[in-house]
Amino acid sequence: MPRNQFQRMIFALLTVIITVHGYVFYSLYVVNGKLLMELNAANSVIDAINAQGGVYMFGRMLPIWAVVIVEFIFAYALECLVGSPLSFKMACRMFDPRNNHPMIFETAIISCTVLIMCPAMSFIAAFLYYPYYNGFNILTLIANWFELICHNFPFAFFSQVFFIQPIVRFIFGKLFAKDIAARNEQKEPERPQDETEAIADIFRRMNEIQERLEHERRQRKKLAEQINK
C-alpha cells in the first residue's frame, strides 16, 4: 500500500489508467456493441464506430482516444481528491488495520472506492453522453444516471477486486520494491511463541502455583499443631 502522497498519486494513476480503458471497452463493446453494429450495419464494433465518425460525447462525435483522455481527466481528479482519501476513512470505520487481516482491510477499501467512484463517474458520464440533440430534461438525465449505475456497478466491483487491483498492486510493488523491502526490514513482526513452548510454560506456571498452595497448606498445619499444644 502507498505510504506517502507521491506513492498515492502513482497508485491512483495506475488504477485510473487501467480502469478507464476497461470502462471504455465495457461500454462500447459489451453494453452498446450490438446496438452500434445494428445502427451502422457493421460486422464489428470498431467498424461501426468508424462508420459513424467516432463516439458520441457531449453533443459531438469524438475519436476513441479523445474519449479515453476526457474520462481519464475526470476519473483521476475524482480519485485523488475524493475517492482515495474518503474510501480509506470509510474502511477504517469498519475495520481496524492493526487487528484485521490486510486482505480484509484492502477489500474494504476497494469496496468503499467503488461505492464512491461508480455513482460519481456515472453521474459525470450521464452529462457527457446525454443526447443533447433531443433537448435537455433533468428527469431524463437522472434516469440515464441510474441506468449507468446499474450497468457499471457490478462490472466496477468485480473487475476491481479480481482484476484491476491485483494488477495495480503487482506493478506498484515492482516500481517501489526497494522502498517496500526497506520498510519491511525496519518493521519486523514479533515472532509468535512456539506452541509447544507455550504449553510447557503453562505447565510450569501450574506447578509453581501447586507448590505454593502446598507450602501454604504445610504452614497452616504447623500453625494448627502449635495452637493445639
Residue pairs with C-beta under 8 A, 6 or more apart in sequence:
1 11
1 106
2 8
2 10
2 11
2 172
3 179
3 183
7 172
7 176
7 179
8 80
8 84
9 80
10 172
10 175
11 84
11 168
11 172
12 76
12 79
12 80
12 83
12 84
13 76
14 168
14 171
14 172
15 79
15 164
15 165
15 168
16 72
16 75
16 76
16 79
17 72
18 164
18 167
18 168
19 75
19 159
19 160
19 164
20 68
20 71
20 72
20 75
21 68
22 159
22 163
22 164
23 71
23 121
23 152
23 155
24 64
24 67
24 68
24 71
26 152
26 155
28 36
28 45
28 49
28 55
28 64
29 45
30 155
31 151
33 45
33 48
36 42
36 45
36 48
36 49
36 52
37 43
37 44
37 45
37 47
37 48
39 48
39 52
40 47
40 48
40 51
40 52
41 51
42 48
42 51
49 55
49 64
52 61
53 61
54 61
54 62
54 63
54 64
54 66
55 61
55 62
55 63
55 64
55 67
56 62
56 129
56 131
57 66
57 67
57 70
57 128
57 129
58 127
58 128
58 129
58 132
59 132
59 133
62 70
70 128
71 121
71 125
71 128
74 121
74 124
75 117
75 121
78 117
78 120
78 121
78 124
79 113
79 117
82 116
82 120
83 113
83 116
83 117
83 120
84 113
86 112
86 116
87 109
87 110
87 112
87 113
87 115
87 116
88 109
88 112
90 108
90 112
90 115
91 105
91 108
91 109
91 111
91 112
94 108
95 104
95 105
95 108
97 105
106 165
107 161
110 160
110 161
110 165
111 157
111 161
113 160
114 153
114 156
114 157
114 160
117 156
118 149
118 152
118 153
118 156
118 157
119 149
121 152
122 145
122 148
122 149
122 152
123 145
125 148
126 141
126 142
126 144
126 145
126 148
127 141
129 144
130 136
130 140
130 141
130 144
173 180
